[in-house]
Amino acid sequence: MVEKIKNKKEEILSFDLIVLDTSILIENKFSKMLENKEIKIKEKIIIPEVVYFEIENMANQKEMKSNFAMNEINNIVSFCEKNDLEFEIFPQKIDPKQLYYGKKGYNDNLIREVAYIKSATLLTYDKVQNEIAKSRGIKSILLKRDKMQNNSFLNDFFKDDTLSIHFKENIVPYVKKGRPGDILIENFGNKIYNKKDMEEVISKILYEVEIMENSFIEIDREGSTILQLGLFRIVILKVPFANTYEVTVVKPLRKLEIKDYSISEKLKERLQKTAEGILIAGKPGMGKTTFTQALINLYLINQKVIKTIEAPRDLQVPASVTQMALSKGSIEEIHDILLLSRPDFTIFDEMRNTIDFKLYGDMRLSGVGMIGVMHATKAIDAIHRFIGRIELGLIPHIVDTVVFIENGDISQILSLEMTVGVPSGMADSDLARPVIIIRDFETEKELYEIYTFGEETVVADLSKSNVKNKKEDPMVNLAKEKVTDFFKMYSKDVTVEFKGAKRFIVYVPKSIKGKIIGRNGENIEKIEKELGISIDVKLINENEESVTKDNMSFFEYKITSSSIMLYLPKDIALKDVEIRIDDETIGSYFVSKDGTVKIRRKSSVSKIIEKVLRDNKDRIKFFY
């Protein structure tokens, strides 16, 4: 039996027997309606067993609403005990396969059956459930959710200059005010929020998500929930993932247009006409999202088709822009959609994982204009994050412009170009290689070079390196480390000295020098070829003693198609000799028992020796 009792304030519903479905418990309002006497129950409250199974399934799926459903059941049971009201869990025979893998209609039908058997009134927030129950002659009441547009309880916490509100268990809520780069933190009130207060805040948020337009749960994990509530982006942390409950609410402060930024006509033209691989980078809270939204509006004015990939979806964009959630679809699905729908630009928000960077690169190489948004401390760090994830030579074809946002405005713009040449700090033309040149877009000044050296990828800061002082060049330091590590395989007592763009001197113990050089210098030539540089091998402290060594300049030579043969006196056979040209050491070699030094013509040293032999062989001396 259902009665409607009218009082001065509002209408009160009165029931003899009621059956609650899952939607009532998830809503988490029924117990308060009982406490406030908005609903009166005379005999019994019944919850079908299938409802418990549904809640358990939600909990196994790490859905946060399961916690509030169980909390609501506990509140209802507590109310029944205090008010001498009967509470019943109606037992049911349930097919687990239908429950977990079947359609939701199976569960709803089991709930309706209980209301029919008990001749009770079914209470629900589910419109379909209510209509079907009535069509089958079951008494059913559809409780209506409060109508809400954008009047969230969170609006009370936000003033004109409030950026975000932070709720945390055991502390007073606080707000961040100001603008990017100039943030002030203030307490909101003086009430310390306990666990119950936090659960109430979270419950309100989840309730409003269900009834407010443009609201949805983006990601719901065991330890966290990310959702969009109108304009609010909300992150909820839960125990045990966090030590306490925490809720962070962020609201866009203002909407800007491109003209509101420090943007030159040169950059504006590039963004509109030539840039198709753009990165928008900056520290958290510096205004990347606001600039991205301004850039989207610029493209829309120019009649471009825009789509977004977001995780979570929090960009505030016009209705003509399609927003896709990376968390709700696979990479393959998004890949297919972008290629088939052919947008002019795709905004990839919050790029962070290797999969994100590879998708960005794949789309760019497929001809789709891409704008990637990411966190970075400096503009160059945005490019750093592609290294190792994308083949180095492809990066300039994927990224052409980096816009760095700081304190809410454009701080720096970088442009990329691929060339082949000798990196700064090197002089030998043999060391030419592909080099990515990164320039300041406005001044066209070269700021960085990216290239490979052996197995290392070098990002050289040209503004800090002193090319004239080779010992301070980052490239030299890297090379010295690489050479030192290599020769440490022979002995721990190894030191390396840089002697110019073309060569290094390695000082080693006498016991291993012959092993390093090898028969007729074969081993050292292999090492030089492997490392890509010229190496002189000397004994430790030999740099102090070499001037006192015996030397001679008498020798014969023969140049063949494969080698340069140097014939020395037999009295220095089986010794190590240094070959010097104009007092500059160019290599160390072992003299065979017949007094011969053999140098392969493919080595870098052979080119130098051959030229001197043809011009003036007297410039060559041997020290031993």
Beta strands, then each sheet from edge to edge (+ up, - down):
strand 1: 2-6
strand 2: 11-20
strand 3: 39-48
strand 4: 86-90
strand 5: 121-124
strand 6: 140-142
strand 7: 162-168
strand 8: 174-179
strand 9: 182-187
strand 10: 215-220
strand 11: 224-229
strand 12: 232-237
strand 13: 246-250
strand 14: 277-282
strand 15: 306-310
strand 16: 322-325
strand 17: 345-348
strand 18: 369-375
strand 19: 401-406
strand 20: 409-421
strand 21: 433-440
strand 22: 446-453
strand 23: 456-461
strand 24: 495-498
strand 25: 503-508
strand 26: 534-539
strand 27: 551-552
strand 28: 556-559
strand 29: 563-567
strand 30: 576-581
strand 31: 584-590
strand 32: 596-600
strand 33: 620-623
sheet 1: 1+ 2- 3- 4-
sheet 2: 1+ 2- 5- 6-
sheet 3: 9+ 8- 7+ 13- 12+ 11- 10+
sheet 4: 16+ 15+ 17+ 18+ 14+ 19+ 20- 21+ 22- 23+
sheet 5: 24+ 25- 26-
sheet 6: 27+ 33- 30+ 31-
sheet 7: 28+ 29- 32+
end
